[in-house]
């Protein structure tokens, strides 16, 4: 999965996206100017290949919402967890209702603009230590995270959008930010399985895709989860019987540096069980990776294409009809009220990789 440089496709973008090893595209805030511009960009990407390349984005709400003007401000997921804990009889059901509405608005708006899926929900637990996760997490409780994430996914699915649970098996415990450091989690497998991993375990058959963490769980494996056959094949594919797509986190992040250069990082990720690797915000190294993998004999695998088919959007409402869709309008009203109550963060983030 690669990105594109600007608001429209450049000749270099077109050449890169036509490479046979490119399987999807990710967009960032720099690729967005207006709703009409986004529709033109996604249409041009979809028109490059047959079948078309799926288009993804990091669009969770709160700090991580790439498209702002013309899109509904989604509150941080923490506000949903806080709503759950209000001392009212209907607090839990209200929080679930807001989560479902958030999912529907996210999905409906993105699909209407030609985006196939978003890397959400965040299933990490909020231990109060991780700055990079923080209010992106629903809650500290695995049960509350599972319940609210399920409702968010239900809303996304109703809008025609696939989901991605991240960051398996849990990034919330460690303080270090894997964009800039190599995080280490020294807990036992039993502790991780009984706590941070629970949302992934409970939702394994409802997740369309999973993104593993660039975190080393020292008592279990010397490699980060995204480079670990134990985490991806033995646990995720084996014990959890997960059938969806496994995306690597961005290979340019510092947490991936333990595997060596870009080609080595991709090779280790594929060997561990990733279906697709991401390389963001570095076109030169992306071209080097594509050329290196091609020279090494890597080719697109039929099973990967089959897995990716589930990530394509299935629009229920067109962009032109969205403003008149009763379900969308009702969901948006719920989201706006929750955002106002929770003080949704209005500042877009643009990290060195995806979030």
C-alpha positions, 0 to 999 in steps of 0.5 A: 500500500502506497500513498500519493503526493498531492491533491491530484495524481502526478505522473510519478503517482500514476506510474507507481500505482500501476506497478503490479505489486501495489495493491492499495492506496492510503490518503492523508490530510495533504490529499484533501482540499474539498469534497469535490476534489476528493471525489475526483482524486478517488475516481482517478485512483479507482480508474487506474486499474481493473479491478480498482485499487482499494483506497484507505485512510486513517479517519478515526475521529478526534486527533486522527481525522484526515478530512475536516472541512465538509466532513462531520467532526467525530469525537475522540473515542474516549468520550464514548467510554466516558459516556458509558460510565456516567451514573445514569440508567441508560448510560451504556445503551446511550454510549453504544448508540453514539458509537454506532452513529459514529461508525455510520457517519464515518462510513457513509461520508467516506464511501460517498467520497470514494474511500473504501475503508478506514483503519478503525477501530482502535482496540488498544486499552487506555492505560494512561501511559501512551501519548500516541494512543491516549484518547483514541482508545475507548476505555481501559476496560477490555469489555467496554472497548469490545462493546463500543468497538462492535457498535462502531463496526456495526455502523460502518458495516451498515454504511457499506464500509469494512473495518480494521482493528488495531494495534494487535495485540495491544499498544496502549500499555507502552509509553513509547511511540512506535513512530519514533521509538522501538516500544518494549512490553515486558509483560507475560503472554498470560497478562496480555492475553487476559487484558489487552488482547481480549478485544481482538479475541472477542471480535476476531470473527467480526473484523475485516482486517487487523493491523499489528503493533510495532511493539516488541513483547519481550517475553514472547518474541524478539520481533515486533508483533507485525514481524512475528509468526507467533503473533500473526500465524500461531495466535491470530490465524491459529487460535483466534481463527482470524480470516481477514486481511493482515496489514503491516503498520507503516514500514517507515516507522522507527518501530519497524527498524529492527528488521533492517532496510525496507526490503528486509522489513517487507520480507520479514512482515510477509514471512510472518503472515502479513498480507500487505505492507504499508510504506508511507510518506517516502516515494523514493523508498517506496519505489526502492521497495517495489523494485527490490521485491520485484527483483527478489521474485515477489508477485501478488498472491491470489489469496491476498487479492481474495482477502482484499476483496472484502475491504472494498466499499459497498455504498448504500447511499451516493454522495449526492443523496447523502444530505437527504438520507434519513439514517445519515441525518439522524446519525449525524445529529447524534454525533454532533451532540456527542462531539459538542458534549465531549469537546471534539479535537479539531486539529488534524494530525499528520504523523511520519506514518499512519496512526 
